[in-house]
Amino acid sequence: MCCRHSRPGDCAETGHIERRHRASLIPLLIPILCAKLLSGKGKSKENAEARRGAVFSYVGGLTDPELVLFLDFLLQPFLRSLAEVGDPCASALAGKTEVRTTAHARTRTRTITLSVV
């Protein structure tokens, strides 16, 4: 069962991912989400904004460890570029992402703090 529903069939109807499947499915979804987030050539501005909004809506539901995977995936091209020009920061930054979230109950939002440790 997923985290929000009492009946197994409810997850399939609403699109929620069952807890037992998240560990294997989220790493597969992250590259797809990043591609959707960054793509936009030949698309209208409204479509691109809607697509990015949908991706960020999904990203907002990721757990902290899943969010670290997402951000690490987004930072990989940047770190590769640093490594190509011989910047010593590239090796220092690789794999050192830390994410902390703070939930705001009144506004039902979450603040995400990205740190490089």
C-alpha positions as a printed NumPy array, in Angstrom:
array([[  0.   ,   0.   ,   0.   ],
       [  1.12 ,   3.541,  -0.555],
       [  1.473,   6.178,   2.096],
       [ -1.914,   7.828,   1.523],
       [ -4.382,   5.083,   0.739],
       [ -5.757,   2.102,   2.601],
       [ -6.623,   0.045,  -0.472],
       [ -3.919,  -1.195,  -2.877],
       [ -5.903,  -0.216,  -5.992],
       [ -6.136,   3.432,  -4.922],
       [ -2.49 ,   4.106,  -5.803],
       [ -2.967,   3.009,  -9.41 ],
       [ -5.986,   5.274,  -9.742],
       [ -4.281,   8.378,  -8.313],
       [ -0.741,   7.871,  -9.623],
       [  0.909,   7.548,  -6.215],
       [  3.912,   5.253,  -5.931],
       [  3.764,   2.534,  -3.312],
       [  6.495,   2.776,  -0.666],
       [  7.926,  -0.629,  -1.524],
       [  8.458,   0.456,  -5.156],
       [  9.954,   3.914,  -4.531],
       [ 13.568,   2.801,  -4.008],
       [ 13.741,   1.19 ,  -7.436],
       [ 11.441,   3.564,  -9.333],
       [ 12.604,   7.023,  -8.231],
       [ 16.163,   6.652,  -9.642],
       [ 14.553,   5.783, -12.994],
       [ 12.176,   8.746, -12.868],
       [ 14.779,  11.364, -11.977],
       [ 16.433,  11.528, -15.438],
       [ 12.989,  11.744, -17.03 ],
       [ 11.934,  14.552, -14.677],
       [ 15.168,  16.445, -15.353],
       [ 14.707,  16.084, -19.104],
       [ 11.146,  17.406, -18.842],
       [ 12.339,  20.259, -16.671],
       [ 15.117,  21.345, -19.026],
       [ 13.487,  20.688, -22.404],
       [ 11.514,  23.341, -24.172],
       [ 12.851,  23.944, -27.666],
       [ 10.066,  24.747, -30.064],
       [  7.457,  24.79 , -27.319],
       [  5.223,  27.65 , -26.359],
       [  6.041,  29.522, -23.165],
       [  2.746,  28.472, -21.556],
       [  3.391,  24.786, -22.255],
       [  6.927,  25.015, -20.887],
       [  5.705,  26.732, -17.717],
       [  2.97 ,  24.128, -17.207],
       [  5.45 ,  21.297, -17.737],
       [  7.947,  22.803, -15.285],
       [  5.161,  23.372, -12.777],
       [  4.139,  19.72 , -13.027],
       [  7.744,  18.583, -12.536],
       [  8.26 ,  20.845,  -9.532],
       [  4.97 ,  19.659,  -8.089],
       [  6.226,  16.09 ,  -8.286],
       [  9.669,  17.053,  -6.934],
       [  7.929,  18.677,  -3.966],
       [  6.678,  15.238,  -2.934],
       [ 10.108,  13.605,  -2.925],
       [ 11.64 ,  12.567,   0.366],
       [ 14.924,  14.175,   1.441],
       [ 17.117,  11.272,   0.18 ],
       [ 15.218,  11.267,  -3.132],
       [ 15.656,  15.022,  -3.382],
       [ 19.416,  14.59 ,  -2.946],
       [ 19.394,  12.179,  -5.912],
       [ 17.449,  14.7  ,  -7.989],
       [ 19.78 ,  17.595,  -7.171],
       [ 22.899,  15.479,  -7.688],
       [ 21.595,  14.521, -11.12 ],
       [ 20.974,  18.189, -11.983],
       [ 24.452,  19.203, -10.777],
       [ 26.368,  16.478, -12.673],
       [ 26.814,  18.482, -15.926],
       [ 28.054,  21.483, -13.958],
       [ 30.556,  19.361, -12.022],
       [ 31.744,  17.706, -15.261],
       [ 32.35 ,  21.148, -16.765],
       [ 34.381,  22.162, -13.73 ],
       [ 36.422,  18.962, -13.985],
       [ 37.074,  19.51 , -17.711],
       [ 38.652,  22.901, -17.064],
       [ 40.662,  21.503, -14.165],
       [ 38.848,  23.341, -11.388],
       [ 39.746,  21.741,  -8.023],
       [ 36.227,  22.42 ,  -6.751],
       [ 34.82 ,  19.676,  -9.01 ],
       [ 36.248,  16.808,  -6.989],
       [ 35.552,  18.613,  -3.722],
       [ 31.852,  19.066,  -4.604],
       [ 31.159,  15.625,  -6.083],
       [ 28.874,  13.535,  -3.881],
       [ 28.747,  16.088,  -1.067],
       [ 25.229,  17.418,  -1.462],
       [ 23.149,  17.748,   1.682],
       [ 19.483,  18.652,   1.655],
       [ 17.459,  19.886,   4.588],
       [ 13.785,  20.619,   4.41 ],
       [ 11.551,  22.613,   6.672],
       [  7.813,  22.063,   6.523],
       [  5.504,  25.023,   7.023],
       [  2.183,  23.664,   8.268],
       [  0.265,  26.934,   8.004],
       [  1.031,  27.433,   4.312],
       [  1.484,  23.711,   3.529],
       [  4.798,  24.456,   1.84 ],
       [  8.346,  23.234,   2.285],
       [ 11.616,  25.158,   2.277],
       [ 14.509,  23.256,   0.739],
       [ 18.058,  24.155,   1.734],
       [ 20.854,  22.778,  -0.45 ],
       [ 24.306,  22.705,   1.124],
       [ 27.603,  21.406,  -0.128],
       [ 29.418,  19.86 ,   2.81 ]])
